[in-house]
Structures are given as structure tokens and as C-alpha cells.
Amino acid sequence: MVEDHAVIRMGAVSLVMAAGFDAIEASNADDAIRILEARSDIHLVFTDVDMPGTMDGMKLSHYVRDRWPSVKLIVASGTAIMDACQLPSGARFFCKPYRDTEVAGAIIEMLSDARDPHPASD
């Protein structure tokens, strides 16, 4: 979850976790890229558009698509409306305030292939 506003980021992290996934927080694109470079278990980046730093969420989403093409992307904004042609291939856009159930549904759908269909039994 890439969001510069801590309260919004915490809410989005809770949403991701309630959908059944682990969440890692980044406050800007630079932090997100460092995390992606350090970890191979990131399957989805959920980013805000308007963020401070060297790149905004749109630039981040295109960068992620180019460098990590298998990573799924969700882009959200409370100020901009993104047309599908502006988004990287396969990315989903949500206007803020978004409905948690819609975003959770999109995450579940997008990551359905990342879940282990045969979890180990105890």
C-alpha cells in the first residue's frame, strides 16, 4: 500500500488484510520501489496518485509495470479521474472515497492466482 497520508494508508492496509492478504506499507514511491527491490513476494501494488517525492502514483504504476510486469496494480485518487488509456495494462482505478468492498473484491479477483489453492494442512 503506497499512500502518503498515514490515516488513509492504515485504513487501506486494514482493507487488504480483511480481504485475506498481508500488507506492506510505503509512504511514497521511493519507499515502494525499495521494498519491491528487496522482496520477491509482492504480488500487488495499491497506490495513491497524489504523493510527494520523485514520482507520483501514476509514474510509479508505469514503473512497476515495466520493471515487474507480473505485479498487479490498483491506482486510487480523490482528485484525478484516470481513463483506462492512462493506466498501465491490467491496472484498475478507483476514485476516493472508494467502497472498501469493491476494492477488496478487485484485490481478491486480481490475486486469485497468487493464493495457494492447496494450503498445507497441520
C-alpha positions as CSV (number, residue, x, y, z in Angstrom):
1,M,0.0,0.0,0.0
2,V,1.6,3.3,-1.1
3,E,-0.1,6.3,0.4
4,D,1.4,9.4,2.0
5,H,-1.4,10.1,4.4
6,A,-0.9,7.8,7.4
7,V,-4.6,7.5,8.4
8,I,-5.7,6.6,4.8
9,R,-2.8,4.2,4.5
10,M,-3.8,2.5,7.7
11,G,-7.4,2.1,6.5
12,A,-6.2,0.7,3.2
13,V,-3.9,-1.8,5.0
14,S,-6.8,-2.9,7.1
15,L,-8.9,-3.4,3.9
16,V,-6.2,-5.5,2.3
17,M,-5.8,-7.6,5.4
18,A,-9.5,-8.1,5.8
19,A,-9.5,-9.4,2.2
20,G,-7.1,-12.1,3.5
21,F,-3.7,-10.8,2.3
22,D,-0.6,-9.4,4.0
23,A,0.1,-5.8,3.5
24,I,3.3,-3.8,3.5
25,E,3.2,0.0,3.9
26,A,5.1,2.6,1.9
27,S,4.6,6.4,2.3
28,N,5.9,7.3,-1.2
29,A,7.1,5.8,-4.5
30,D,10.7,5.7,-3.5
31,D,9.9,3.6,-0.4
32,A,7.7,1.3,-2.5
33,I,10.5,0.7,-5.1
34,R,13.0,-0.1,-2.3
35,I,10.5,-2.7,-0.9
36,L,9.9,-4.2,-4.4
37,E,13.7,-4.4,-5.0
38,A,14.2,-6.2,-1.6
39,R,11.3,-8.6,-1.8
40,S,10.1,-11.1,-4.3
41,D,6.8,-11.8,-2.6
42,I,5.0,-8.6,-3.7
43,H,2.1,-9.5,-6.0
44,L,0.1,-6.3,-6.0
45,V,0.8,-2.6,-5.6
46,F,-2.1,-0.4,-4.4
47,T,-1.1,3.2,-4.8
48,D,-2.5,6.7,-4.4
49,V,-1.9,9.1,-7.3
50,D,-1.0,12.3,-5.5
51,M,2.2,11.8,-3.4
52,P,5.3,13.8,-2.7
53,G,8.7,12.6,-3.8
54,T,10.4,11.8,-7.1
55,M,7.3,10.3,-8.7
56,D,3.6,10.2,-8.2
57,G,1.4,7.1,-8.1
58,M,0.8,7.1,-11.9
59,K,4.5,7.2,-12.7
60,L,5.1,4.6,-10.0
61,S,2.4,2.3,-11.6
62,H,4.0,2.6,-15.0
63,Y,7.5,2.0,-13.5
64,V,6.2,-1.1,-11.7
65,R,4.5,-2.4,-14.8
66,D,7.8,-2.0,-16.8
67,R,10.1,-3.4,-14.2
68,W,7.9,-6.1,-12.5
69,P,5.3,-7.0,-15.2
70,S,3.6,-9.7,-13.1
71,V,2.8,-7.3,-10.3
72,K,-0.9,-6.4,-10.3
73,L,-1.8,-2.7,-9.9
74,I,-4.5,-0.7,-8.3
75,V,-4.5,3.1,-8.6
76,A,-6.7,5.4,-6.5
77,S,-7.2,9.1,-6.4
78,G,-9.5,11.6,-4.7
79,T,-8.6,14.4,-7.1
80,A,-8.0,12.8,-10.5
81,I,-10.1,10.6,-12.7
82,M,-7.9,8.3,-14.7
83,D,-9.0,6.9,-18.1
84,A,-8.1,3.3,-18.9
85,C,-5.7,4.6,-21.6
86,Q,-3.7,6.4,-18.9
87,L,-3.2,3.3,-16.7
88,P,-0.7,0.6,-17.3
89,S,-2.0,-2.6,-18.9
90,G,-4.2,-4.5,-16.5
91,A,-4.3,-1.8,-13.8
92,R,-7.6,-1.0,-12.0
93,F,-8.6,2.6,-10.9
94,F,-10.8,3.6,-8.0
95,C,-12.0,7.1,-7.1
96,K,-11.7,8.1,-3.5
97,P,-13.6,7.7,-1.4
98,Y,-13.9,4.2,-2.7
99,R,-16.1,1.4,-1.4
100,D,-14.0,-1.0,0.6
101,T,-16.0,-3.9,-0.7
102,E,-15.3,-3.0,-4.3
103,V,-11.6,-2.6,-3.7
104,A,-11.4,-5.8,-1.7
105,G,-13.3,-7.7,-4.4
106,A,-10.8,-6.4,-7.0
107,I,-7.8,-7.4,-4.9
108,I,-9.3,-10.9,-4.4
109,E,-10.0,-11.2,-8.1
110,M,-6.6,-9.9,-9.2
111,L,-4.7,-12.1,-6.7
112,S,-6.7,-15.2,-7.1
113,D,-3.8,-16.9,-8.9
114,A,-1.4,-15.8,-6.2
115,R,-3.2,-17.8,-3.5
116,D,-2.1,-21.3,-2.8
117,P,-5.1,-23.5,-3.9
118,H,-3.8,-26.3,-1.7
119,P,-2.8,-24.9,1.6
120,A,-0.7,-27.2,3.8
121,S,-2.7,-29.0,6.5
122,D,-1.5,-29.3,10.1
